Amino acid sequence: MTGSESALPQQAQDIAAGYAVSGAALELGALLWDGAALPGARIRIPLGMLNRHGLVAGATGTGKTKTLQLIAEQLSANGWPVLLADIKGDVSGISAPGRPGEKVSERAGQVGQEWSAAGFPSEFYALGGIGSGIPLRATVTSFGPVLLSKVLQLNRTQEQSLGLIFHYADSKGLELVDLKDLRAVVAFLVSDTGKSELKGIGGLSTATAGVILRSVTAFEQQGAGDFFGEPEFDTAEFLRRAPDGRGLVSVLELAAVQDKPQLFSTFLMWLLADLFHDLPEVGDPDRPELVFFFDEAHLLFADASKAFLEAITQTVRLIRSKGVGIFFVTQTPKDVPAEVLGQLGNRVQHALRAFTPDDAKALRATVKTFPDSPYDLEELLTGLGTGEAVITVLSERGAPTPVAATRMRAPQSLMGPVPADALERAVKGSSLYGRYAEAVDRESAYEKLAAGQEESGRADRDAADRAAVEEAVAAGAPEARTSAPGEPAPGERKEEDSLVRQVVGSSMFKSLARSLGTQVGREISRSLFGTSRRRR
């Protein structure tokens, strides 16, 4: 202990001792006591605790984004891949060295940081290619009915009906690649020829089908159709490391779609669910395979059904054993359900405002989520400056550390967006750009159903022609008794006539089913969120 630390009140010494780490750790900042930062009292997170999940919260403008940047930099430097959601468009600066200046030097001196400018290896992605980034797409089949219902804002009954539609499409080999495939299957199932297909498992009402179709159409009109299709993104790309061994920082640029919060929050959940399905169990690893920052987390939980929340809770609880750490980023802890909040072992709480009675209520609720501490947390949380936070994390032995008011370190990378032309060059220069840039529209449910209709129409026309021939034969018309060149004689048609009668009596779906061949009956296995578990 240094002389300055030994002069501290005993309570401050006890807090500082709680953050002593024998192994590798992320450096967050210096302890604040009586308004002053103590450079010798370092506040840290043991690296091995990053897969125990976390929460970064605080009012707008209090420094949450810079905290994400600070943590992501150190994870990358230690060889751990990171996925960051960039809602405001200012996280791209992590790829470029920061700019030295008076404020950076002052902050570094206050917290005992040896600051040097550094950029970190980064890839940039965009949902469906809207905005600057490698396009991220998912097929409707793999996205699944539960997440899609959340995006379309369907009620519980409509969600269940959508589940039946997916079940039917899965079992019949009708791949739902994009939204036109989904529309085609819904329309078929309420048509005269298709409505009997779901009778044995509950059926699909015309009214519910109409709601689903209108929701899908409105969704497409908002430009969301670009998010669904192929080539579907392989989330294993997020687990890569740079040639120098540093972890790759994957930045999902969401500024162009920030007016579609339901979509991007649910899409982030799909990315997490897809990783959960594909990664093997690794137990309790010393280092995570990926740290996932889930920004604007309150949007995911807003108006969520009980079943949806249960699926999120189970995913968060189980994904730790697959080597993935999750940090939820939002304004107050009350935005996160208690079942999820209880699993977040690392907390970084920036300042809160109490301008209204609702704000004051949220402040008191936040204070109750922290362990006992020597601070007056209500007063402290409203008085924190930008780049300051109240922190409690898990120690190396897995126990909560004391609550510590902290002045955060300065990120080494650029605190702001990189120029648009530099971002565009980085995107197009990526080795992944050629693989995912161009959308592909292959044969799927829409084309198969259209082909089935055409085949059914041909069968009906052939049946009508044959009926005319049979009528002529029965009437004794001479021309009907004579075989045309290349045709079998009338006496040889018995077997063929039997087949014709079967075709005449078939529905459009039976015609379609023959065209599907071995695909019929191959049902896709689905998971907690109804997402497809079949590898692309």
PATOR-861986 format. One line per 8 residues: number of its first residue (from 1); for each residue z, y negated, x of C-alpha. Coordinates in steps of 0.05 Angstrom, whole numbers, m for minus. Layout:
REM residues N
NUM = Z:Y:X ~ ...
//
This chain:
REM residues 536
1 = 0:0:0 ~ m19:m69:27 ~ 31:m126:32 ~ m2:m163:m26 ~ 4:m101:m70 ~ 77:m88:m51 ~ 93:m158:m74 ~ 67:m142:m144
9 = 114:m130:m202 ~ 130:m56:m209 ~ 88:m51:m273 ~ 26:m75:m236 ~ 39:m26:m179 ~ 46:31:m229 ~ m22:13:m260 ~ m56:10:m193
17 = m26:77:m172 ~ m57:109:m234 ~ m127:96:m207 ~ m116:126:m138 ~ m172:177:m126 ~ m178:228:m70 ~ m251:245:m82 ~ m315:208:m100
25 = m308:154:m154 ~ m345:98:m189 ~ m319:30:m171 ~ m309:m13:m233 ~ m271:m73:m207 ~ m202:m101:m189 ~ m138:m104:m230 ~ m123:m169:m266
33 = m51:m190:m267 ~ m26:m258:m292 ~ m98:m282:m294 ~ m113:m265:m221 ~ m156:m209:m193 ~ m122:m164:m141 ~ m176:m139:m93 ~ m131:m85:m64
41 = m117:m55:m133 ~ m183:m19:m146 ~ m200:7:m216 ~ m244:70:m212 ~ m270:129:m251 ~ m270:196:m215 ~ m343:221:m213 ~ m322:289:m239
49 = m297:257:m304 ~ m364:226:m324 ~ m381:286:m367 ~ m318:273:m409 ~ m357:219:m445 ~ m339:146:m455 ~ m342:83:m496 ~ m364:13:m475
57 = m347:m38:m528 ~ m342:m112:m536 ~ m369:m173:m573 ~ m439:m199:m559 ~ m444:m235:m493 ~ m381:m206:m461 ~ m416:m165:m407 ~ m429:m96:m437
65 = m500:m93:m410 ~ m478:m111:m339 ~ m424:m57:m343 ~ m477:m5:m361 ~ m519:m30:m303 ~ m461:m26:m255 ~ m444:45:m275 ~ m517:68:m275
73 = m528:41:m205 ~ m471:81:m176 ~ m491:144:m213 ~ m561:138:m186 ~ m535:126:m115 ~ m494:190:m121 ~ m555:231:m142 ~ m540:233:m217
81 = m597:218:m266 ~ m584:166:m320 ~ m615:150:m388 ~ m606:78:m411 ~ m628:49:m478 ~ m652:m23:m467 ~ m646:m58:m534 ~ m653:m130:m511
89 = m704:m117:m456 ~ m661:m140:m398 ~ m642:m74:m365 ~ m709:m65:m328 ~ m679:m107:m272 ~ m642:m44:m247 ~ m707:m25:m212 ~ m707:m89:m169
97 = m658:m117:m118 ~ m611:m170:m144 ~ m612:m242:m123 ~ m555:m267:m80 ~ m522:m331:m103 ~ m458:m370:m108 ~ m433:m334:m171 ~ m447:m265:m143
105 = m412:m282:m78 ~ m352:m310:m115 ~ m346:m249:m159 ~ m353:m202:m100 ~ m298:m239:m62 ~ m251:m236:m122 ~ m256:m161:m130 ~ m262:m141:m57
113 = m335:m119:m63 ~ m383:m115:m4 ~ m444:m136:m44 ~ m515:m124:m21 ~ m579:m128:m61 ~ m610:m61:m81 ~ m660:m34:m132 ~ m657:37:m159
121 = m712:88:m175 ~ m732:79:m247 ~ m779:104:m300 ~ m795:63:m363 ~ m808:92:m431 ~ m826:65:m500 ~ m822:98:m568 ~ m893:118:m587
129 = m920:71:m535 ~ m899:9:m573 ~ m879:m39:m518 ~ m884:m28:m443 ~ m868:43:m424 ~ m892:115:m420 ~ m899:136:m493 ~ m844:181:m521
137 = m867:222:m580 ~ m836:278:m620 ~ m870:324:m670 ~ m844:321:m741 ~ m830:396:m735 ~ m784:388:m675 ~ m751:325:m703 ~ m727:365:m762
145 = m707:349:m834 ~ m637:323:m821 ~ m655:269:m771 ~ m718:251:m810 ~ m678:244:m874 ~ m633:195:m837 ~ m693:154:m814 ~ m724:155:m884
153 = m656:138:m915 ~ m659:196:m964 ~ m600:217:m1006 ~ m566:285:m1001 ~ m610:317:m1055 ~ m673:290:m1024 ~ m650:313:m955 ~ m640:383:m982
161 = m710:383:m1013 ~ m739:360:m947 ~ m703:418:m915 ~ m739:466:m963 ~ m805:434:m944 ~ m792:445:m870 ~ m769:516:m884 ~ m834:531:m921
169 = m878:498:m867 ~ m841:536:m812 ~ m847:603:m846 ~ m921:594:m860 ~ m941:570:m792 ~ m959:500:m817 ~ m941:457:m757 ~ m918:387:m776
177 = m943:348:m717 ~ m949:279:m748 ~ m933:245:m814 ~ m999:262:m846 ~ m982:335:m838 ~ m917:324:m875 ~ m952:287:m931 ~ m1003:342:m938
185 = m951:397:m944 ~ m910:357:m995 ~ m972:342:m1036 ~ m992:416:m1034 ~ m924:440:m1057 ~ m926:398:m1121 ~ m1000:413:m1135 ~ m1020:463:m1190
193 = m1037:515:m1137 ~ m977:505:m1092 ~ m918:489:m1137 ~ m900:562:m1147 ~ m889:573:m1072 ~ m817:546:m1073 ~ m795:573:m1140 ~ m756:630:m1109
201 = m714:583:m1066 ~ m702:524:m1112 ~ m768:490:m1121 ~ m788:418:m1108 ~ m788:368:m1165 ~ m846:320:m1172 ~ m797:261:m1174 ~ m764:281:m1108
209 = m832:294:m1076 ~ m854:225:m1099 ~ m793:192:m1066 ~ m806:229:m1001 ~ m880:211:m1001 ~ m865:138:m1016 ~ m813:136:m961 ~ m861:167:m911
217 = m916:118:m931 ~ m869:58:m924 ~ m846:85:m857 ~ m918:89:m832 ~ m933:19:m857 ~ m877:m6:m811 ~ m915:23:m753 ~ m870:83:m744
225 = m926:134:m748 ~ m938:124:m673 ~ m872:157:m657 ~ m892:224:m685 ~ m947:265:m653 ~ m968:298:m588 ~ m963:305:m530 ~ m889:314:m546
233 = m842:289:m492 ~ m804:340:m452 ~ m733:314:m445 ~ m726:354:m380 ~ m763:295:m348 ~ m698:256:m353 ~ m663:304:m305 ~ m706:288:m244
241 = m685:257:m178 ~ m724:211:m132 ~ m751:238:m66 ~ m693:205:m29 ~ m643:244:m70 ~ m620:187:m115 ~ m617:201:m189 ~ m674:173:m230
249 = m655:118:m280 ~ m695:128:m343 ~ m699:63:m382 ~ m720:68:m455 ~ m749:0:m472 ~ m731:m14:m545 ~ m741:m89:m549 ~ m807:m81:m586
257 = m774:m38:m640 ~ m706:m71:m645 ~ m724:m90:m717 ~ m725:m15:m733 ~ m653:3:m716 ~ m650:66:m760 ~ m710:93:m722 ~ m689:82:m651
265 = m617:103:m661 ~ m639:168:m694 ~ m692:179:m641 ~ m638:173:m588 ~ m600:227:m625 ~ m662:271:m624 ~ m667:263:m549 ~ m594:283:m543
273 = m602:342:m590 ~ m664:366:m553 ~ m626:365:m487 ~ m569:403:m520 ~ m617:458:m543 ~ m652:467:m477 ~ m599:460:m424 ~ m560:523:m403
281 = m485:528:m407 ~ m453:508:m341 ~ m380:505:m360 ~ m341:447:m330 ~ m386:423:m272 ~ m363:377:m216 ~ m423:332:m231 ~ m463:321:m295
289 = m537:336:m300 ~ m547:270:m337 ~ m506:211:m363 ~ m533:185:m429 ~ m518:114:m452 ~ m525:109:m528 ~ m531:34:m543 ~ m520:3:m612
297 = m482:67:m630 ~ m457:39:m696 ~ m527:44:m725 ~ m525:120:m716 ~ m461:127:m756 ~ m475:75:m810 ~ m485:108:m879 ~ m486:177:m847
305 = m471:237:m890 ~ m411:281:m877 ~ m457:337:m853 ~ m492:289:m805 ~ m427:265:m776 ~ m403:336:m767 ~ m466:353:m729 ~ m458:292:m683
313 = m385:311:m671 ~ m402:382:m653 ~ m459:361:m607 ~ m414:312:m570 ~ m360:364:m563 ~ m405:420:m538 ~ m456:382:m495 ~ m404:369:m441
321 = m407:443:m422 ~ m482:433:m411 ~ m470:379:m359 ~ m486:317:m401 ~ m440:257:m406 ~ m448:208:m463 ~ m426:135:m465 ~ m429:103:m534
329 = m441:28:m532 ~ m421:m15:m591 ~ m380:m75:m611 ~ m314:m45:m633 ~ m284:25:m629 ~ m279:27:m705 ~ m356:33:m706 ~ m347:104:m680
337 = m316:157:m725 ~ m247:180:m704 ~ m272:252:m693 ~ m322:226:m641 ~ m277:172:m612 ~ m223:224:m597 ~ m272:259:m550 ~ m287:196:m508
345 = m241:200:m448 ~ m266:137:m412 ~ m258:69:m445 ~ m285:1:m422 ~ m267:m52:m474 ~ m294:m121:m464 ~ m270:m182:m503 ~ m265:m184:m578
353 = m268:m244:m624 ~ m220:m258:m681 ~ m253:m315:m719 ~ m247:m284:m788 ~ m196:m240:m824 ~ m243:m181:m815 ~ m246:m195:m741 ~ m170:m197:m737
361 = m166:m131:m774 ~ m216:m100:m725 ~ m177:m127:m666 ~ m112:m95:m691 ~ m148:m29:m703 ~ m176:m31:m632 ~ m108:m43:m601 ~ m81:19:m637
369 = m133:62:m602 ~ m103:47:m533 ~ m43:80:m500 ~ 21:40:m494 ~ 17:m13:m439 ~ 55:m72:m411 ~ 0:m119:m437 ~ m1:m157:m502
377 = m68:m127:m519 ~ m83:m170:m579 ~ m75:m232:m537 ~ m110:m202:m476 ~ m171:m176:m513 ~ m186:m244:m544 ~ m175:m280:m478 ~ m218:m239:m431
385 = m276:m275:m397 ~ m347:m251:m388 ~ m348:m192:m341 ~ m275:m174:m353 ~ m250:m113:m392 ~ m191:m71:m411 ~ m200:m1:m381 ~ m169:68:m387
393 = m204:130:m361 ~ m187:202:m343 ~ m155:215:m276 ~ m177:271:m230 ~ m128:318:m264 ~ m155:298:m333 ~ m97:254:m356 ~ m108:184:m384
401 = m97:128:m333 ~ m54:68:m350 ~ m88:11:m388 ~ m115:m38:m336 ~ m142:m108:m347 ~ m201:m110:m298 ~ m249:m161:m268 ~ m314:m121:m262
409 = m356:m117:m199 ~ m425:m149:m196 ~ m487:m104:m203 ~ m529:m98:m140 ~ m595:m98:m178 ~ m629:m155:m214 ~ m587:m180:m273 ~ m645:m193:m320
417 = m714:m166:m335 ~ m768:m155:m283 ~ m833:m194:m293 ~ m879:m163:m345 ~ m935:m150:m295 ~ m887:m113:m249 ~ m862:m71:m307 ~ m934:m54:m327
425 = m951:m33:m256 ~ m889:12:m253 ~ m908:45:m319 ~ m981:59:m302 ~ m963:80:m231 ~ m916:134:m256 ~ m936:207:m245 ~ m919:218:m319
433 = m966:166:m347 ~ m1029:209:m347 ~ m991:266:m381 ~ m963:226:m440 ~ m1004:163:m447 ~ m1059:186:m494 ~ m1042:214:m562 ~ m1074:282:m582
441 = m1090:302:m653 ~ m1100:377:m655 ~ m1106:424:m714 ~ m1041:426:m753 ~ m1017:430:m825 ~ m1063:375:m851 ~ m1126:408:m823 ~ m1104:478:m844
449 = m1090:457:m915 ~ m1156:420:m918 ~ m1192:482:m892 ~ m1155:525:m944 ~ m1179:479:m1000 ~ m1250:484:m974 ~ m1247:560:m969 ~ m1217:565:m1039
457 = m1273:521:m1065 ~ m1326:566:m1033 ~ m1292:628:m1062 ~ m1294:597:m1131 ~ m1368:580:m1124 ~ m1385:650:m1097 ~ m1347:681:m1155 ~ m1386:639:m1205
465 = m1452:660:m1174 ~ m1432:733:m1175 ~ m1410:728:m1247 ~ m1479:702:m1264 ~ m1512:761:m1229 ~ m1466:811:m1264 ~ m1482:778:m1331 ~ m1556:785:m1316
473 = m1548:858:m1296 ~ m1510:873:m1360 ~ m1566:840:m1400 ~ m1618:884:m1367 ~ m1657:828:m1333 ~ m1710:861:m1288 ~ m1702:810:m1233 ~ m1629:827:m1228
481 = m1642:901:m1216 ~ m1682:886:m1154 ~ m1645:873:m1089 ~ m1665:813:m1049 ~ m1686:825:m977 ~ m1625:841:m935 ~ m1578:851:m995 ~ m1547:918:m1015
489 = m1575:952:m1077 ~ m1536:941:m1142 ~ m1506:1011:m1138 ~ m1477:996:m1070 ~ m1438:935:m1094 ~ m1378:969:m1125 ~ m1331:958:m1066 ~ m1356:886:m1055
497 = m1348:870:m1130 ~ m1276:892:m1127 ~ m1263:844:m1069 ~ m1297:788:m1107 ~ m1251:798:m1166 ~ m1191:793:m1119 ~ m1217:728:m1091 ~ m1231:700:m1160
505 = m1159:715:m1179 ~ m1128:685:m1117 ~ m1095:616:m1111 ~ m1112:564:m1059 ~ m1052:585:m1018 ~ m1074:658:m1015 ~ m1140:634:m987 ~ m1103:591:m937
513 = m1056:647:m918 ~ m1114:691:m896 ~ m1139:635:m851 ~ m1071:630:m818 ~ m1072:702:m796 ~ m1014:722:m753 ~ m980:654:m759 ~ m956:670:m829
521 = m883:691:m830 ~ m866:663:m761 ~ m808:618:m778 ~ m781:567:m729 ~ m708:573:m709 ~ m670:508:m722 ~ m606:479:m697 ~ m547:436:m720
529 = m592:377:m735 ~ m649:420:m762 ~ m688:405:m698 ~ m736:458:m673 ~ m709:504:m620 ~ m777:531:m600 ~ m801:505:m533 ~ m865:466:m531
//
